[in-house]
Amino acid sequence: MDFLILFLFYLALVVMGLVLICVCSKTHSLKGLARGGAQIFSCVIPECLQRAMHRSLHYLFHTRNHTFIVLHLVLQGMVYTEYTWEVFGYCQELEFSLYYLLLPYLLLVVNLFSFTLTCVTNPGIITKANELLFLHVYEFDEVMFPKNVRCSTCALRKPARSKHCSECGSHDSSGTPNSTCVCNWCVHRFDHHCVWVNNCIGAWNIRYFLIYLLTLTASAATVAIVSTTFLIHLVVMSDLYQETYVDDLGHLHVMDTVFLIQYLFLTFPRIVFMLGFVVVLSFLLGGYLCFALYLAATNQTTNEWYRGDWAWCQRCPLVAWPPSAEPQVHRNIHSHGLRSNLQEIFLPAFPCHGRKKQE
């Protein structure tokens, strides 16, 4: 029971940490608290270790490298190796449906195909040659994307909904420091930079990214369901839930859920460990998938959602607005209904076919 409590406590801390990061990124006062905590933490860690950590983090998150691609493929390979080596074989002996067992492999093929396309597809890089064509694709809202603004890094005129993904220290048109900064180019309908595919996510590869995210979530969930079904089937067939055990005090107990999980962990450690990993991964990916689908349905990008001054943020008492002026509220002028929004993502307009902006 102890390891289950510790695992749940650790998982709760991770979730709370993610929530705090999201809240801190949207509120000015908590940003100050986070910076203060980082300064205190820097006094404890030796300076040489800080420099080594900074170099490592800079290489991983602020340079184009294949580290996370390799890590992604290694983790996926380990999960499918364990699934093939043990779960698939045991389930065949228990006469599970072959179509049911082969579904994770079908999802894997589609996932790797969309993953490759996301990695290698041009996200919509803006150059001198196509700059004028991109300027006519989207309407300027004059709040988040004003007209006649040049990128401070590449000196190109910035089309609406574009953003420069460059070296750290550069700023966008509004003077805000870039947080995703590795590629050093402006991207049409910039969403975010994904380290797992080592590429920006923009107008021309967002469709592949959504398919990749959907199939990755589905494959993790399918492996979790098949593995859970196998373990439950095993417990029912062997009547383990009717067994009894003696605790440390010599008392006789009927097999409960916690003890049963511990027994399965000792009997099938690799399967239970893999199951715990894919279950947590399914929830994390499922949450992010819901967020990505919400952005797609409302024709927003992650960059626009992050920079927008939303109503819930304005009502939050922790947000400290400058007393000099009331904040301008960004209004989504690009959403034209669910069908049109999804069509724009899966059938994107190329510069030569871009629709004229409204005057």
Buried (B, 14 or more C-beta within 10 A) or exposed (E): EEEEEEEEEEEEEEEEEEEEEEEBEBBEEBEEEBEEEEEEEEEEEEEEEEEEEEEEEEEEBBBEBEEBBEEBEEEBEEBBEBBEEBBBEBBEEEEBEEEEBEBBBBBBEBBBBBBEBBBEBEBBBBEEEBBEBBBBBBBBBEBBBEEEBEBBBBEBBBBBBBBBBBBBEBBBBEEEEBEBBBBEBBBBBBBBBBBBBBBBBBBBBBBBBBBBBBBBBBBBBBBBBBBEBBBEBBBEEEEBEEEEEEEEEEEEEEBEEEBBBBBBBEEBEBBBEBBBBBBBBBBBBBEEBEEBBEBBBBBBBBBBBBBBBEEEBEEBEEBEEEEEEEEEEBEEBBBEEEEEBBEBBEEBBBBEEBEEBEE
